[in-house]
Amino acid sequence: MAYKITDECISCGACVEECPVEAISEGDDKYKIDPKLCTDCGACADACPVEAIKPE
């Protein structure tokens, strides 16, 4: 199960640095996670200061 970035994302980029497989990229209005690359490790969710990353 991949993680998903919700609308609460403030586009701070903290999650990008923590992703070991580089599955996170900048989207139009928030960051996005490529579900094909996500390994469900949760590192991004732990790094998010506003808890905008949830399991899908």
Backbone as CSV, one residue per row, in Angstrom:
resi,resn,N_x,N_y,N_z,CA_x,CA_y,CA_z,C_x,C_y,C_z
1,MET,0.839,-1.170,0.000,0.000,0.000,0.000,0.892,1.243,0.000
2,ALA,0.743,2.083,-0.985,1.539,3.302,-1.083,0.970,4.386,-0.170
3,TYR,1.773,5.388,0.097,1.323,6.539,0.860,0.784,7.591,-0.101
4,LYS,-0.040,8.488,0.429,-0.635,9.558,-0.366,-0.480,10.870,0.382
5,ILE,-0.232,11.932,-0.356,-0.119,13.265,0.235,-1.482,13.943,0.110
6,THR,-2.026,14.388,1.237,-3.350,14.988,1.267,-3.291,16.486,0.960
7,ASP,-4.473,17.100,0.898,-4.562,18.527,0.608,-3.993,19.400,1.721
8,GLU,-3.685,18.815,2.877,-3.087,19.582,3.971,-1.607,19.908,3.713
9,CYS,-1.044,19.359,2.646,0.370,19.585,2.299,0.667,21.077,2.171
10,ILE,1.746,21.521,2.811,2.161,22.926,2.743,3.361,23.117,1.814
11,SER,3.707,22.085,1.061,4.798,22.123,0.079,6.133,22.540,0.675
12,CYS,6.431,22.026,1.859,7.689,22.383,2.523,8.873,21.569,1.984
13,GLY,8.596,20.381,1.442,9.655,19.552,0.875,10.367,18.647,1.859
14,ALA,9.957,18.638,3.111,10.625,17.797,4.112,10.554,16.324,3.734
15,CYS,9.470,15.906,3.122,9.285,14.500,2.754,10.227,14.057,1.639
16,VAL,10.534,14.949,0.729,11.380,14.610,-0.424,12.748,14.128,0.030
17,GLU,13.321,14.814,0.991,14.656,14.465,1.483,14.679,13.116,2.191
18,GLU,13.555,12.707,2.761,13.496,11.470,3.535,13.188,10.228,2.709
19,CYS,12.669,10.387,1.502,12.266,9.239,0.692,13.486,8.506,0.132
20,PRO,13.688,7.242,0.535,14.875,6.505,0.093,14.820,6.036,-1.359
21,VAL,13.638,6.068,-1.971,13.509,5.598,-3.358,13.132,6.719,-4.325
22,GLU,13.186,7.955,-3.863,12.891,9.140,-4.679,11.528,9.054,-5.357
23,ALA,10.512,8.635,-4.593,9.160,8.491,-5.133,8.350,9.779,-5.039
24,ILE,8.888,10.815,-4.416,8.144,12.049,-4.196,8.670,13.146,-5.116
25,SER,7.719,13.838,-5.761,8.099,14.948,-6.635,7.122,16.104,-6.426
26,GLU,7.525,17.272,-6.900,6.694,18.452,-6.736,5.574,18.427,-7.774
27,GLY,4.348,18.596,-7.306,3.190,18.643,-8.193,2.764,20.081,-8.440
28,ASP,1.603,20.253,-9.041,1.113,21.599,-9.339,0.802,22.405,-8.089
29,ASP,0.091,21.792,-7.136,-0.303,22.527,-5.937,0.194,21.893,-4.641
30,LYS,0.766,20.701,-4.741,1.330,20.009,-3.585,2.281,18.932,-4.093
31,TYR,3.029,18.349,-3.192,3.917,17.257,-3.590,3.091,16.014,-3.871
32,LYS,3.655,15.085,-4.635,2.931,13.854,-4.952,3.878,12.665,-4.829
33,ILE,3.296,11.503,-4.547,4.049,10.265,-4.390,3.694,9.325,-5.529
34,ASP,4.702,8.820,-6.221,4.479,7.842,-7.282,4.219,6.486,-6.632
35,PRO,2.987,5.964,-6.724,2.670,4.702,-6.053,3.452,3.500,-6.590
36,LYS,3.965,3.612,-7.804,4.753,2.522,-8.388,6.143,2.448,-7.774
37,LEU,6.624,3.573,-7.255,7.957,3.620,-6.648,7.919,3.496,-5.129
38,CYS,6.816,3.895,-4.523,6.693,3.899,-3.061,6.828,2.486,-2.500
39,THR,7.676,2.344,-1.480,7.904,1.043,-0.846,7.183,0.926,0.495
40,ASP,6.346,1.895,0.827,5.539,1.863,2.044,6.385,1.874,3.315
41,CYS,7.499,2.590,3.277,8.383,2.611,4.450,7.914,3.586,5.521
42,GLY,7.177,4.640,5.131,6.667,5.602,6.096,7.613,6.712,6.481
43,ALA,8.791,6.752,5.901,9.757,7.798,6.247,9.207,9.186,5.939
44,CYS,8.489,9.311,4.850,7.922,10.603,4.466,6.873,11.066,5.482
45,ALA,6.019,10.153,5.917,4.977,10.490,6.882,5.589,10.939,8.205
46,ASP,6.666,10.284,8.611,7.337,10.662,9.856,7.958,12.053,9.755
47,ALA,8.376,12.449,8.556,9.046,13.729,8.369,8.082,14.893,8.173
48,CYS,6.829,14.606,7.849,5.865,15.664,7.532,5.456,16.442,8.790
49,PRO,5.704,17.758,8.799,5.390,18.552,9.993,3.899,18.812,10.198
50,VAL,3.079,18.608,9.160,1.654,18.856,9.289,0.809,17.583,9.134
51,GLU,1.469,16.433,9.180,0.816,15.121,9.075,-0.094,15.023,7.845
52,ALA,0.423,15.472,6.694,-0.346,15.464,5.445,-0.124,14.200,4.623
53,ILE,0.653,13.246,5.140,0.940,12.017,4.392,0.332,10.852,5.135
54,LYS,-0.528,10.130,4.424,-1.277,9.020,5.023,-1.161,7.776,4.140
55,PRO,-1.308,6.598,4.739,-1.369,5.374,3.917,-2.614,5.443,3.035
56,GLU,-2.465,5.018,1.800,-3.597,5.092,0.871,-4.571,3.970,1.096
